[in-house]
Amino acid sequence: MNKTVFENIYYLGPDGSNVQSAMFKFLDICNIDVRNQIPKKTIKTVLESLIPDENSLCILPIENSIEGIVRETIDNLLKIKGNSIKIRGEISIPIEHLLLSKSKDISSINKIISHPQALAQCSNFLYKNFKDAQINDVSSTSYAAQKVSSGDDKTIAAIANETCAKLFNLNILSKDINDEKDNKTRFYILSGREIPPSQNGKTGIILSTKNKPGALCEVLQIFNKHKINLTYIDSRPSKKKLGEYVFFIEMDGFIEKEDIKTAINELDEYVDFLKVLGSYSIY
């Protein structure tokens, strides 16, 4: 089968991040080839790079099963102008933390470094196995792995993912060290172009209701009337006026489905603003 070719894919770096792991999985599943893989430092710069580059893709984290929604992603989706850049796909990956080192002997480790969130998510493992070890925060799990790899100290280890182990040529001393074993993150893929579809999909919208009692209830009743399953709803400040909000809503099904198309058309009477962020495949 011929591959679909895009010019660039922009992603939240650095190399070795979970976003990069999700990117590799997505490109493989969808049989997509990109000429350039370009890491960016922030979610904002990822989207800013994509907007004038419609022949390309970007991938952004949207929700973690433990930490919840990535509000920075939602806030930046609100800023997209025009209708060409859309959410085209969603992919989820398990987040598995590993203990990585240049050493092959776990008993030699007396110092562990990682991002504070990763350290917190492995606190039971650390308490059980490394009560007397020095535990230090760094800016990212990728940086932790890179720092361990670049030195000669075999008494130091990093908590990071398998991509980092391969990328920085580190030994895996222990796998699956998360306290919570069902830790997953889902990601959005955005583009100005279509990508190969899957059988299952969602539709994402952002709207603001009219400023009157029961306005949100009226919106939700429309979805209930058409028996549309809402999978996520969240409110964000409009950033225009104190106490004014917009609502981010995800629902099961593609917008081509008659019930979803009808419901969205019916919303016009009850909202001041509505934007379809995309109708996208789940991989």
Buried (B, 14 or more C-beta within 10 A) or exposed (E): EEEBEBEBBBBBBBBBBBBBBBBEBBBEEBEBEBEEBBBBEEBBBBBBBBBEBEEBBBBBBBBBBBEEBBEBBBBBBBEBEEEEBBBBBBBBBBBBBBBBBBBEEBEBBEBBBBBEBBBEBBEEBBEEBBEEBEBBEBEBBBBBBBBBBEEEEBBBBBBBBBBBBEBBEBBEBBEEBBBEEEBBBBBBBBBBBEBBBBEEBBBBBBBBBEEEEEBBEBBEEBBEEBEBEEEEBBEBEBEEEEEEBBBBBBBBBBBEBEBBBBBBEBBEEBBEEBBBBBBBBBB
